[in-house]
Amino acid sequence: MTIFRTADFGLTAFAICEGARLIEISRDEPRRAVFILEGDLDEQELKEKFWNGGTVEVAKFIEAQREVKKRLFSDAF
């Protein structure tokens, strides 16, 4: 399993659609969240795919965004 970090919300949702799991959200900086993901994905390949027009199912992407937002704004996380 590879663990990688990103502050990019869209990349985080895309990674979840590609099989990664959001394991933590770091809030070390007051105005910026860093998403910590785990998965069997190569981080560089994932980023290249995302930035070069990679596609995922729209419904899956929207659901991933909702889940990330829910966890981001949850007091319990």
mmCIF file of the N, C-alpha and C atoms, coordinates in Angstrom:
data_MODEL
# 
_entry.id   MODEL 
# 
loop_
_atom_site.group_PDB 
_atom_site.id 
_atom_site.type_symbol 
_atom_site.label_atom_id 
_atom_site.label_alt_id 
_atom_site.label_comp_id 
_atom_site.label_asym_id 
_atom_site.label_entity_id 
_atom_site.label_seq_id 
_atom_site.pdbx_PDB_ins_code 
_atom_site.Cartn_x 
_atom_site.Cartn_y 
_atom_site.Cartn_z 
_atom_site.occupancy 
_atom_site.B_iso_or_equiv 
_atom_site.pdbx_formal_charge 
_atom_site.auth_seq_id 
_atom_site.auth_comp_id 
_atom_site.auth_asym_id 
_atom_site.auth_atom_id 
_atom_site.pdbx_PDB_model_num 
ATOM 1   N N  . MET A 1 1  ? 0.843   -1.191 0.000   1.00 0.00 ? 1  MET A N  1 
ATOM 2   C CA . MET A 1 1  ? 0.000   0.000  0.000   1.00 0.00 ? 1  MET A CA 1 
ATOM 3   C C  . MET A 1 1  ? 0.885   1.250  0.000   1.00 0.00 ? 1  MET A C  1 
ATOM 4   N N  . THR A 1 2  ? 0.497   2.170  -0.835  1.00 0.00 ? 2  THR A N  1 
ATOM 5   C CA . THR A 1 2  ? 1.196   3.446  -0.931  1.00 0.00 ? 2  THR A CA 1 
ATOM 6   C C  . THR A 1 2  ? 0.373   4.505  -0.203  1.00 0.00 ? 2  THR A C  1 
ATOM 7   N N  . ILE A 1 3  ? 1.041   5.366  0.521   1.00 0.00 ? 3  ILE A N  1 
ATOM 8   C CA . ILE A 1 3  ? 0.381   6.486  1.181   1.00 0.00 ? 3  ILE A CA 1 
ATOM 9   C C  . ILE A 1 3  ? 0.887   7.755  0.516   1.00 0.00 ? 3  ILE A C  1 
ATOM 10  N N  . PHE A 1 4  ? -0.044  8.623  0.123   1.00 0.00 ? 4  PHE A N  1 
ATOM 11  C CA . PHE A 1 4  ? 0.363   9.881  -0.462  1.00 0.00 ? 4  PHE A CA 1 
ATOM 12  C C  . PHE A 1 4  ? -0.522  11.008 0.030   1.00 0.00 ? 4  PHE A C  1 
ATOM 13  N N  . ARG A 1 5  ? -0.020  12.218 -0.101  1.00 0.00 ? 5  ARG A N  1 
ATOM 14  C CA . ARG A 1 5  ? -0.686  13.416 0.410   1.00 0.00 ? 5  ARG A CA 1 
ATOM 15  C C  . ARG A 1 5  ? -0.928  14.404 -0.720  1.00 0.00 ? 5  ARG A C  1 
ATOM 16  N N  . THR A 1 6  ? -2.046  15.110 -0.621  1.00 0.00 ? 6  THR A N  1 
ATOM 17  C CA . THR A 1 6  ? -2.337  16.173 -1.562  1.00 0.00 ? 6  THR A CA 1 
ATOM 18  C C  . THR A 1 6  ? -3.271  17.181 -0.910  1.00 0.00 ? 6  THR A C  1 
ATOM 19  N N  . ALA A 1 7  ? -3.146  18.430 -1.302  1.00 0.00 ? 7  ALA A N  1 
ATOM 20  C CA . ALA A 1 7  ? -4.074  19.468 -0.838  1.00 0.00 ? 7  ALA A CA 1 
ATOM 21  C C  . ALA A 1 7  ? -5.132  19.736 -1.904  1.00 0.00 ? 7  ALA A C  1 
ATOM 22  N N  . ASP A 1 8  ? -5.069  19.019 -3.012  1.00 0.00 ? 8  ASP A N  1 
ATOM 23  C CA . ASP A 1 8  ? -5.977  19.214 -4.139  1.00 0.00 ? 8  ASP A CA 1 
ATOM 24  C C  . ASP A 1 8  ? -7.258  18.404 -3.936  1.00 0.00 ? 8  ASP A C  1 
ATOM 25  N N  . PHE A 1 9  ? -8.374  19.114 -3.765  1.00 0.00 ? 9  PHE A N  1 
ATOM 26  C CA . PHE A 1 9  ? -9.668  18.476 -3.524  1.00 0.00 ? 9  PHE A CA 1 
ATOM 27  C C  . PHE A 1 9  ? -10.092 17.592 -4.699  1.00 0.00 ? 9  PHE A C  1 
ATOM 28  N N  . GLY A 1 10 ? -9.958  18.105 -5.919  1.00 0.00 ? 10 GLY A N  1 
ATOM 29  C CA . GLY A 1 10 ? -10.349 17.346 -7.107  1.00 0.00 ? 10 GLY A CA 1 
ATOM 30  C C  . GLY A 1 10 ? -9.530  16.081 -7.279  1.00 0.00 ? 10 GLY A C  1 
ATOM 31  N N  . LEU A 1 11 ? -8.224  16.180 -7.060  1.00 0.00 ? 11 LEU A N  1 
ATOM 32  C CA . LEU A 1 11 ? -7.354  15.017 -7.152  1.00 0.00 ? 11 LEU A CA 1 
ATOM 33  C C  . LEU A 1 11 ? -7.724  13.981 -6.099  1.00 0.00 ? 11 LEU A C  1 
ATOM 34  N N  . THR A 1 12 ? -8.098  14.448 -4.927  1.00 0.00 ? 12 THR A N  1 
ATOM 35  C CA . THR A 1 12 ? -8.506  13.534 -3.862  1.00 0.00 ? 12 THR A CA 1 
ATOM 36  C C  . THR A 1 12 ? -9.742  12.743 -4.280  1.00 0.00 ? 12 THR A C  1 
ATOM 37  N N  . ALA A 1 13 ? -10.752 13.420 -4.807  1.00 0.00 ? 13 ALA A N  1 
ATOM 38  C CA . ALA A 1 13 ? -11.968 12.738 -5.257  1.00 0.00 ? 13 ALA A CA 1 
ATOM 39  C C  . ALA A 1 13 ? -11.642 11.771 -6.399  1.00 0.00 ? 13 ALA A C  1 
ATOM 40  N N  . PHE A 1 14 ? -10.780 12.195 -7.323  1.00 0.00 ? 14 PHE A N  1 
ATOM 41  C CA . PHE A 1 14 ? -10.379 11.346 -8.439  1.00 0.00 ? 14 PHE A CA 1 
ATOM 42  C C  . PHE A 1 14 ? -9.670  10.094 -7.924  1.00 0.00 ? 14 PHE A C  1 
ATOM 43  N N  . ALA A 1 15 ? -8.770  10.267 -6.970  1.00 0.00 ? 15 ALA A N  1 
ATOM 44  C CA . ALA A 1 15 ? -8.036  9.132  -6.405  1.00 0.00 ? 15 ALA A CA 1 
ATOM 45  C C  . ALA A 1 15 ? -8.977  8.130  -5.746  1.00 0.00 ? 15 ALA A C  1 
ATOM 46  N N  . ILE A 1 16 ? -9.981  8.634  -5.063  1.00 0.00 ? 16 ILE A N  1 
ATOM 47  C CA . ILE A 1 16 ? -10.967 7.749  -4.433  1.00 0.00 ? 16 ILE A CA 1 
ATOM 48  C C  . ILE A 1 16 ? -11.700 6.943  -5.508  1.00 0.00 ? 16 ILE A C  1 
ATOM 49  N N  . CYS A 1 17 ? -12.047 7.591  -6.596  1.00 0.00 ? 17 CYS A N  1 
ATOM 50  C CA . CYS A 1 17 ? -12.707 6.893  -7.712  1.00 0.00 ? 17 CYS A CA 1 
ATOM 51  C C  . CYS A 1 17 ? -11.802 5.822  -8.310  1.00 0.00 ? 17 CYS A C  1 
ATOM 52  N N  . GLU A 1 18 ? -10.507 6.036  -8.224  1.00 0.00 ? 18 GLU A N  1 
ATOM 53  C CA . GLU A 1 18 ? -9.538  5.085  -8.773  1.00 0.00 ? 18 GLU A CA 1 
ATOM 54  C C  . GLU A 1 18 ? -9.157  3.998  -7.767  1.00 0.00 ? 18 GLU A C  1 
ATOM 55  N N  . GLY A 1 19 ? -9.788  4.019  -6.583  1.00 0.00 ? 19 GLY A N  1 
ATOM 56  C CA . GLY A 1 19 ? -9.563  2.946  -5.623  1.00 0.00 ? 19 GLY A CA 1 
ATOM 57  C C  . GLY A 1 19 ? -8.792  3.311  -4.371  1.00 0.00 ? 19 GLY A C  1 
ATOM 58  N N  . ALA A 1 20 ? -8.351  4.557  -4.255  1.00 0.00 ? 20 ALA A N  1 
ATOM 59  C CA . ALA A 1 20 ? -7.643  4.980  -3.038  1.00 0.00 ? 20 ALA A CA 1 
ATOM 60  C C  . ALA A 1 20 ? -8.653  5.165  -1.905  1.00 0.00 ? 20 ALA A C  1 
ATOM 61  N N  . ARG A 1 21 ? -8.136  5.181  -0.697  1.00 0.00 ? 21 ARG A N  1 
ATOM 62  C CA . ARG A 1 21 ? -8.975  5.371  0.488   1.00 0.00 ? 21 ARG A CA 1 
ATOM 63  C C  . ARG A 1 21 ? -8.454  6.571  1.260   1.00 0.00 ? 21 ARG A C  1 
ATOM 64  N N  . LEU A 1 22 ? -9.358  7.486  1.605   1.00 0.00 ? 22 LEU A N  1 
ATOM 65  C CA . LEU A 1 22 ? -8.987  8.650  2.412   1.00 0.00 ? 22 LEU A CA 1 
ATOM 66  C C  . LEU A 1 22 ? -8.843  8.185  3.858   1.00 0.00 ? 22 LEU A C  1 
ATOM 67  N N  . ILE A 1 23 ? -7.617  8.272  4.378   1.00 0.00 ? 23 ILE A N  1 
ATOM 68  C CA . ILE A 1 23 ? -7.393  7.768  5.732   1.00 0.00 ? 23 ILE A CA 1 
ATOM 69  C C  . ILE A 1 23 ? -7.285  8.876  6.775   1.00 0.00 ? 23 ILE A C  1 
ATOM 70  N N  . GLU A 1 24 ? -6.966  10.090 6.321   1.00 0.00 ? 24 GLU A N  1 
ATOM 71  C CA . GLU A 1 24 ? -6.822  11.184 7.293   1.00 0.00 ? 24 GLU A CA 1 
ATOM 72  C C  . GLU A 1 24 ? -6.884  12.518 6.570   1.00 0.00 ? 24 GLU A C  1 
ATOM 73  N N  . ILE A 1 25 ? -7.305  13.531 7.303   1.00 0.00 ? 25 ILE A N  1 
ATOM 74  C CA . ILE A 1 25 ? -7.248  14.902 6.808   1.00 0.00 ? 25 ILE A CA 1 
ATOM 75  C C  . ILE A 1 25 ? -6.436  15.691 7.826   1.00 0.00 ? 25 ILE A C  1 
ATOM 76  N N  . SER A 1 26 ? -5.298  16.212 7.376   1.00 0.00 ? 26 SER A N  1 
ATOM 77  C CA . SER A 1 26 ? -4.425  16.991 8.247   1.00 0.00 ? 26 SER A CA 1 
ATOM 78  C C  . SER A 1 26 ? -4.823  18.456 8.158   1.00 0.00 ? 26 SER A C  1 
ATOM 79  N N  . ARG A 1 27 ? -4.963  19.066 9.302   1.00 0.00 ? 27 ARG A N  1 
ATOM 80  C CA . ARG A 1 27 ? -5.314  20.491 9.353   1.00 0.00 ? 27 ARG A CA 1 
ATOM 81  C C  . ARG A 1 27 ? -4.238  21.276 10.103  1.00 0.00 ? 27 ARG A C  1 
ATOM 82  N N  . ASP A 1 28 ? -2.999  20.988 9.789   1.00 0.00 ? 28 ASP A N  1 
ATOM 83  C CA . ASP A 1 28 ? -1.887  21.677 10.458  1.00 0.00 ? 28 ASP A CA 1 
ATOM 84  C C  . ASP A 1 28 ? -1.869  23.164 10.155  1.00 0.00 ? 28 ASP A C  1 
ATOM 85  N N  . GLU A 1 29 ? -2.341  23.529 8.974   1.00 0.00 ? 29 GLU A N  1 
ATOM 86  C CA . GLU A 1 29 ? -2.451  24.940 8.611   1.00 0.00 ? 29 GLU A CA 1 
ATOM 87  C C  . GLU A 1 29 ? -3.920  25.343 8.708   1.00 0.00 ? 29 GLU A C  1 
ATOM 88  N N  . PRO A 1 30 ? -4.225  26.487 9.282   1.00 0.00 ? 30 PRO A N  1 
ATOM 89  C CA . PRO A 1 30 ? -5.626  26.859 9.517   1.00 0.00 ? 30 PRO A CA 1 
ATOM 90  C C  . PRO A 1 30 ? -6.474  27.015 8.258   1.00 0.00 ? 30 PRO A C  1 
ATOM 91  N N  . ARG A 1 31 ? -5.909  27.396 7.137   1.00 0.00 ? 31 ARG A N  1 
ATOM 92  C CA . ARG A 1 31 ? -6.703  27.651 5.930   1.00 0.00 ? 31 ARG A CA 1 
ATOM 93  C C  . ARG A 1 31 ? -6.470  26.609 4.843   1.00 0.00 ? 31 ARG A C  1 
ATOM 94  N N  . ARG A 1 32 ? -5.845  25.489 5.214   1.00 0.00 ? 32 ARG A N  1 
ATOM 95  C CA . ARG A 1 32 ? -5.524  24.481 4.201   1.00 0.00 ? 32 ARG A CA 1 
ATOM 96  C C  . ARG A 1 32 ? -5.606  23.092 4.806   1.00 0.00 ? 32 ARG A C  1 
ATOM 97  N N  . ALA A 1 33 ? -6.284  22.218 4.100   1.00 0.00 ? 33 ALA A N  1 
ATOM 98  C CA . ALA A 1 33 ? -6.362  20.818 4.515   1.00 0.00 ? 33 ALA A CA 1 
ATOM 99  C C  . ALA A 1 33 ? -5.471  19.990 3.583   1.00 0.00 ? 33 ALA A C  1 
ATOM 100 N N  . VAL A 1 34 ? -4.823  19.000 4.149   1.00 0.00 ? 34 VAL A N  1 
ATOM 101 C CA . VAL A 1 34 ? -4.033  18.065 3.357   1.00 0.00 ? 34 VAL A CA 1 
ATOM 102 C C  . VAL A 1 34 ? -4.696  16.701 3.500   1.00 0.00 ? 34 VAL A C  1 
ATOM 103 N N  . PHE A 1 35 ? -5.046  16.115 2.364   1.00 0.00 ? 35 PHE A N  1 
ATOM 104 C CA . PHE A 1 35 ? -5.722  14.831 2.347   1.00 0.00 ? 35 PHE A CA 1 
ATOM 105 C C  . PHE A 1 35 ? -4.676  13.725 2.256   1.00 0.00 ? 35 PHE A C  1 
ATOM 106 N N  . ILE A 1 36 ? -4.779  12.754 3.148   1.00 0.00 ? 36 ILE A N  1 
ATOM 107 C CA . ILE A 1 36 ? -3.837  11.642 3.176   1.00 0.00 ? 36 ILE A CA 1 
ATOM 108 C C  . ILE A 1 36 ? -4.580  10.404 2.697   1.00 0.00 ? 36 ILE A C  1 
ATOM 109 N N  . LEU A 1 37 ? -4.073  9.838  1.606   1.00 0.00 ? 37 LEU A N  1 
ATOM 110 C CA . LEU A 1 37 ? -4.732  8.719  0.944   1.00 0.00 ? 37 LEU A CA 1 
ATOM 111 C C  . LEU A 1 37 ? -3.850  7.479  0.960   1.00 0.00 ? 37 LEU A C  1 
ATOM 112 N N  . GLU A 1 38 ? -4.515  6.334  0.866   1.00 0.00 ? 38 GLU A N  1 
ATOM 113 C CA . GLU A 1 38 ? -3.813  5.062  0.849   1.00 0.00 ? 38 GLU A CA 1 
ATOM 114 C C  . GLU A 1 38 ? -4.381  4.228  -0.292  1.00 0.00 ? 38 GLU A C  1 
ATOM 115 N N  . GLY A 1 39 ? -3.525  3.532  -0.992  1.00 0.00 ? 39 GLY A N  1 
ATOM 116 C CA . GLY A 1 39 ? -4.005  2.683  -2.069  1.00 0.00 ? 39 GLY A CA 1 
ATOM 117 C C  . GLY A 1 39 ? -2.896  1.980  -2.807  1.00 0.00 ? 39 GLY A C  1 
ATOM 118 N N  . ASP A 1 40 ? -3.281  1.134  -3.730  1.00 0.00 ? 40 ASP A N  1 
ATOM 119 C CA . ASP A 1 40 ? -2.332  0.400  -4.557  1.00 0.00 ? 40 ASP A CA 1 
ATOM 120 C C  . ASP A 1 40 ? -2.061  1.142  -5.857  1.00 0.00 ? 40 ASP A C  1 
ATOM 121 N N  . LEU A 1 41 ? -2.072  2.446  -5.791  1.00 0.00 ? 41 LEU A N  1 
ATOM 122 C CA . LEU A 1 41 ? -1.895  3.275  -6.977  1.00 0.00 ? 41 LEU A CA 1 
ATOM 123 C C  . LEU A 1 41 ? -0.534  3.953  -6.945  1.00 0.00 ? 41 LEU A C  1 
ATOM 124 N N  . ASP A 1 42 ? 0.059   4.130  -8.110  1.00 0.00 ? 42 ASP A N  1 
ATOM 125 C CA . ASP A 1 42 ? 1.295   4.890  -8.219  1.00 0.00 ? 42 ASP A CA 1 
ATOM 126 C C  . ASP A 1 42 ? 0.929   6.370  -8.210  1.00 0.00 ? 42 ASP A C  1 
ATOM 127 N N  . GLU A 1 43 ? 1.449   7.105  -7.253  1.00 0.00 ? 43 GLU A N  1 
ATOM 128 C CA . GLU A 1 43 ? 1.081   8.515  -7.087  1.00 0.00 ? 43 GLU A CA 1 
ATOM 129 C C  . GLU A 1 43 ? 1.357   9.337  -8.344  1.00 0.00 ? 43 GLU A C  1 
ATOM 130 N N  . GLN A 1 44 ? 2.504   9.155  -8.952  1.00 0.00 ? 44 GLN A N  1 
ATOM 131 C CA . GLN A 1 44 ? 2.853   9.930  -10.137 1.00 0.00 ? 44 GLN A CA 1 
ATOM 132 C C  . GLN A 1 44 ? 1.928   9.604  -11.303 1.00 0.00 ? 44 GLN A C  1 
ATOM 133 N N  . GLU A 1 45 ? 1.634   8.326  -11.506 1.00 0.00 ? 45 GLU A N  1 
ATOM 134 C CA . GLU A 1 45 ? 0.727   7.923  -12.590 1.00 0.00 ? 45 GLU A CA 1 
ATOM 135 C C  . GLU A 1 45 ? -0.675  8.480  -12.351 1.00 0.00 ? 45 GLU A C  1 
ATOM 136 N N  . LEU A 1 46 ? -1.114  8.453  -11.104 1.00 0.00 ? 46 LEU A N  1 
ATOM 137 C CA . LEU A 1 46 ? -2.432  8.982  -10.760 1.00 0.00 ? 46 LEU A CA 1 
ATOM 138 C C  . LEU A 1 46 ? -2.509  10.472 -11.082 1.00 0.00 ? 46 LEU A C  1 
ATOM 139 N N  . LYS A 1 47 ? -1.492  11.228 -10.692 1.00 0.00 ? 47 LYS A N  1 
ATOM 140 C CA . LYS A 1 47 ? -1.470  12.667 -10.958 1.00 0.00 ? 47 LYS A CA 1 
ATOM 141 C C  . LYS A 1 47 ? -1.446  12.948 -12.460 1.00 0.00 ? 47 LYS A C  1 
ATOM 142 N N  . GLU A 1 48 ? -0.644  12.196 -13.194 1.00 0.00 ? 48 GLU A N  1 
ATOM 143 C CA . GLU A 1 48 ? -0.575  12.383 -14.647 1.00 0.00 ? 48 GLU A CA 1 
ATOM 144 C C  . GLU A 1 48 ? -1.923  12.091 -15.289 1.00 0.00 ? 48 GLU A C  1 
ATOM 145 N N  . LYS A 1 49 ? -2.561  11.028 -14.850 1.00 0.00 ? 49 LYS A N  1 
ATOM 146 C CA . LYS A 1 49 ? -3.869  10.668 -15.389 1.00 0.00 ? 49 LYS A CA 1 
ATOM 147 C C  . LYS A 1 49 ? -4.888  11.772 -15.097 1.00 0.00 ? 49 LYS A C  1 
ATOM 148 N N  . PHE A 1 50 ? -4.883  12.278 -13.877 1.00 0.00 ? 50 PHE A N  1 
ATOM 149 C CA . PHE A 1 50 ? -5.814  13.335 -13.480 1.00 0.00 ? 50 PHE A CA 1 
ATOM 150 C C  . PHE A 1 50 ? -5.600  14.601 -14.295 1.00 0.00 ? 50 PHE A C  1 
ATOM 151 N N  . TRP A 1 51 ? -4.359  15.056 -14.384 1.00 0.00 ? 51 TRP A N  1 
ATOM 152 C CA . TRP A 1 51 ? -4.063  16.319 -15.059 1.00 0.00 ? 51 TRP A CA 1 
ATOM 153 C C  . TRP A 1 51 ? -4.084  16.216 -16.579 1.00 0.00 ? 51 TRP A C  1 
ATOM 154 N N  . ASN A 1 52 ? -4.091  15.004 -17.123 1.00 0.00 ? 52 ASN A N  1 
ATOM 155 C CA . ASN A 1 52 ? -4.123  14.825 -18.571 1.00 0.00 ? 52 ASN A CA 1 
ATOM 156 C C  . ASN A 1 52 ? -5.471  14.309 -19.064 1.00 0.00 ? 52 ASN A C  1 
ATOM 157 N N  . GLY A 1 53 ? -6.532  14.617 -18.323 1.00 0.00 ? 53 GLY A N  1 
ATOM 158 C CA . GLY A 1 53 ? -7.878  14.311 -18.790 1.00 0.00 ? 53 GLY A CA 1 
ATOM 159 C C  . GLY A 1 53 ? -8.381  12.922 -18.480 1.00 0.00 ? 53 GLY A C  1 
ATOM 160 N N  . GLY A 1 54 ? -7.870  12.317 -17.419 1.00 0.00 ? 54 GLY A N  1 
ATOM 161 C CA . GLY A 1 54 ? -8.372  11.004 -17.023 1.00 0.00 ? 54 GLY A CA 1 
ATOM 162 C C  . GLY A 1 54 ? -9.865  11.055 -16.747 1.00 0.00 ? 54 GLY A C  1 
ATOM 163 N N  . THR A 1 55 ? -10.547 9.968  -16.995 1.00 0.00 ? 55 THR A N  1 
ATOM 164 C CA . THR A 1 55 ? -11.998 9.965  -16.816 1.00 0.00 ? 55 THR A CA 1 
ATOM 165 C C  . THR A 1 55 ? -12.424 8.927  -15.789 1.00 0.00 ? 55 THR A C  1 
ATOM 166 N N  . VAL A 1 56 ? -13.464 9.268  -15.079 1.00 0.00 ? 56 VAL A N  1 
ATOM 167 C CA . VAL A 1 56 ? -14.130 8.360  -14.139 1.00 0.00 ? 56 VAL A CA 1 
ATOM 168 C C  . VAL A 1 56 ? -15.631 8.586  -14.304 1.00 0.00 ? 56 VAL A C  1 
ATOM 169 N N  . GLU A 1 57 ? -16.420 7.706  -13.750 1.00 0.00 ? 57 GLU A N  1 
ATOM 170 C CA . GLU A 1 57 ? -17.865 7.870  -13.812 1.00 0.00 ? 57 GLU A CA 1 
ATOM 171 C C  . GLU A 1 57 ? -18.266 9.132  -13.055 1.00 0.00 ? 57 GLU A C  1 
ATOM 172 N N  . VAL A 1 58 ? -19.118 9.935  -13.660 1.00 0.00 ? 58 VAL A N  1 
ATOM 173 C CA . VAL A 1 58 ? -19.536 11.203 -13.065 1.00 0.00 ? 58 VAL A CA 1 
ATOM 174 C C  . VAL A 1 58 ? -20.198 10.978 -11.711 1.00 0.00 ? 58 VAL A C  1 
ATOM 175 N N  . ALA A 1 59 ? -21.122 10.032 -11.628 1.00 0.00 ? 59 ALA A N  1 
ATOM 176 C CA . ALA A 1 59 ? -21.828 9.777  -10.364 1.00 0.00 ? 59 ALA A CA 1 
ATOM 177 C C  . ALA A 1 59 ? -20.852 9.362  -9.271  1.00 0.00 ? 59 ALA A C  1 
ATOM 178 N N  . LYS A 1 60 ? -19.865 8.561  -9.638  1.00 0.00 ? 60 LYS A N  1 
ATOM 179 C CA . LYS A 1 60 ? -18.858 8.108  -8.674  1.00 0.00 ? 60 LYS A CA 1 
ATOM 180 C C  . LYS A 1 60 ? -18.010 9.290  -8.191  1.00 0.00 ? 60 LYS A C  1 
ATOM 181 N N  . PHE A 1 61 ? -17.654 10.193 -9.109  1.00 0.00 ? 61 PHE A N  1 
ATOM 182 C CA . PHE A 1 61 ? -16.855 11.364 -8.769  1.00 0.00 ? 61 PHE A CA 1 
ATOM 183 C C  . PHE A 1 61 ? -17.633 12.298 -7.840  1.00 0.00 ? 61 PHE A C  1 
ATOM 184 N N  . ILE A 1 62 ? -18.901 12.524 -8.143  1.00 0.00 ? 62 ILE A N  1 
ATOM 185 C CA . ILE A 1 62 ? -19.738 13.390 -7.301  1.00 0.00 ? 62 ILE A CA 1 
ATOM 186 C C  . ILE A 1 62 ? -19.888 12.788 -5.909  1.00 0.00 ? 62 ILE A C  1 
ATOM 187 N N  . GLU A 1 63 ? -20.088 11.488 -5.831  1.00 0.00 ? 63 GLU A N  1 
ATOM 188 C CA . GLU A 1 63 ? -20.208 10.823 -4.527  1.00 0.00 ? 63 GLU A CA 1 
ATOM 189 C C  . GLU A 1 63 ? -18.905 10.927 -3.738  1.00 0.00 ? 63 GLU A C  1 
ATOM 190 N N  . ALA A 1 64 ? -17.774 10.782 -4.415  1.00 0.00 ? 64 ALA A N  1 
ATOM 191 C CA . ALA A 1 64 ? -16.473 10.918 -3.748  1.00 0.00 ? 64 ALA A CA 1 
ATOM 192 C C  . ALA A 1 64 ? -16.296 12.334 -3.215  1.00 0.00 ? 64 ALA A C  1 
ATOM 193 N N  . GLN A 1 65 ? -16.708 13.350 -3.993  1.00 0.00 ? 65 GLN A N  1 
ATOM 194 C CA . GLN A 1 65 ? -16.628 14.733 -3.526  1.00 0.00 ? 65 GLN A CA 1 
ATOM 195 C C  . GLN A 1 65 ? -17.488 14.929 -2.279  1.00 0.00 ? 65 GLN A C  1 
ATOM 196 N N  . ARG A 1 66 ? -18.691 14.390 -2.307  1.00 0.00 ? 66 ARG A N  1 
ATOM 197 C CA . ARG A 1 66 ? -19.581 14.521 -1.141  1.00 0.00 ? 66 ARG A CA 1 
ATOM 198 C C  . ARG A 1 66 ? -18.965 13.892 0.106   1.00 0.00 ? 66 ARG A C  1 
ATOM 199 N N  . GLU A 1 67 ? -18.384 12.721 -0.069  1.00 0.00 ? 67 GLU A N  1 
ATOM 200 C CA . GLU A 1 67 ? -17.774 12.025 1.068   1.00 0.00 ? 67 GLU A CA 1 
ATOM 201 C C  . GLU A 1 67 ? -16.595 12.825 1.630   1.00 0.00 ? 67 GLU A C  1 
ATOM 202 N N  . VAL A 1 68 ? -15.766 13.373 0.751   1.00 0.00 ? 68 VAL A N  1 
ATOM 203 C CA . VAL A 1 68 ? -14.612 14.161 1.207   1.00 0.00 ? 68 VAL A CA 1 
ATOM 204 C C  . VAL A 1 68 ? -15.103 15.408 1.947   1.00 0.00 ? 68 VAL A C  1 
ATOM 205 N N  . LYS A 1 69 ? -16.094 16.098 1.394   1.00 0.00 ? 69 LYS A N  1 
ATOM 206 C CA . LYS A 1 69 ? -16.642 17.292 2.050   1.00 0.00 ? 69 LYS A CA 1 
ATOM 207 C C  . LYS A 1 69 ? -17.236 16.940 3.406   1.00 0.00 ? 69 LYS A C  1 
ATOM 208 N N  . LYS A 1 70 ? -17.964 15.841 3.455   1.00 0.00 ? 70 LYS A N  1 
ATOM 209 C CA . LYS A 1 70 ? -18.578 15.414 4.714   1.00 0.00 ? 70 LYS A CA 1 
ATOM 210 C C  . LYS A 1 70 ? -17.509 15.184 5.779   1.00 0.00 ? 70 LYS A C  1 
ATOM 211 N N  . ARG A 1 71 ? -16.441 14.517 5.393   1.00 0.00 ? 71 ARG A N  1 
ATOM 212 C CA . ARG A 1 71 ? -15.366 14.248 6.353   1.00 0.00 ? 71 ARG A CA 1 
ATOM 213 C C  . ARG A 1 71 ? -14.570 15.504 6.676   1.00 0.00 ? 71 ARG A C  1 
ATOM 214 N N  . LEU A 1 72 ? -14.423 16.381 5.692   1.00 0.00 ? 72 LEU A N  1 
ATOM 215 C CA . LEU A 1 72 ? -13.673 17.612 5.895   1.00 0.00 ? 72 LEU A CA 1 
ATOM 216 C C  . LEU A 1 72 ? -14.360 18.520 6.911   1.00 0.00 ? 72 LEU A C  1 
ATOM 217 N N  . PHE A 1 73 ? -15.668 18.599 6.834   1.00 0.00 ? 73 PHE A N  1 
ATOM 218 C CA . PHE A 1 73 ? -16.404 19.503 7.706   1.00 0.00 ? 73 PHE A CA 1 
ATOM 219 C C  . PHE A 1 73 ? -17.022 18.827 8.929   1.00 0.00 ? 73 PHE A C  1 
ATOM 220 N N  . SER A 1 74 ? -16.730 17.573 9.117   1.00 0.00 ? 74 SER A N  1 
ATOM 221 C CA . SER A 1 74 ? -17.236 16.822 10.263  1.00 0.00 ? 74 SER A CA 1 
ATOM 222 C C  . SER A 1 74 ? -16.379 17.107 11.489  1.00 0.00 ? 74 SER A C  1 
ATOM 223 N N  . ASP A 1 75 ? -17.022 17.369 12.587  1.00 0.00 ? 75 ASP A N  1 
ATOM 224 C CA . ASP A 1 75 ? -16.290 17.567 13.843  1.00 0.00 ? 75 ASP A CA 1 
ATOM 225 C C  . ASP A 1 75 ? -15.688 16.272 14.355  1.00 0.00 ? 75 ASP A C  1 
ATOM 226 N N  . ALA A 1 76 ? -16.280 15.144 13.976  1.00 0.00 ? 76 ALA A N  1 
ATOM 227 C CA . ALA A 1 76 ? -15.822 13.847 14.469  1.00 0.00 ? 76 ALA A CA 1 
ATOM 228 C C  . ALA A 1 76 ? -14.549 13.376 13.792  1.00 0.00 ? 76 ALA A C  1 
ATOM 229 N N  . PHE A 1 77 ? -14.243 13.892 12.600  1.00 0.00 ? 77 PHE A N  1 
ATOM 230 C CA . PHE A 1 77 ? -13.064 13.423 11.864  1.00 0.00 ? 77 PHE A CA 1 
ATOM 231 C C  . PHE A 1 77 ? -11.867 14.069 12.444  1.00 0.00 ? 77 PHE A C  1 
# 
